[in-house]
Amino acid sequence: FVLVLSVGEAIWSPKLYELSTMAAPEGREGIYLAITMAPMYLASVPVGTLSGWALNRWCPKDDTRHGRFMWFVLGLIGFCSPVL
């Protein structure tokens, strides 16, 4: 699964930069690239917070771990995110 995601990212990422710069007026390419990457930048704060909370909740150091359930919940969030 991670291999498939990595290959997809390797194919898509350069095209995202290329399409962003092609759509930009001359001299404004940097602003268009910044706007293109803004969703990934803005998502880093809630993702970091959510991952820390999920690990503390479902995988505590000294108690029973529920890793499968944690990944199930995170998968549901990932599948629902395009709708949100």
Secondary structure, DSSP 8 states (H G I E B T S, - for coil): -HHHHHHHHHHHHHHHHHHHHHHS-TT-HHHHHHHHHHHHHHHHHHHHHHHHHHHHHHS-SSS---HHHHHHHHHHHHHHTTT-
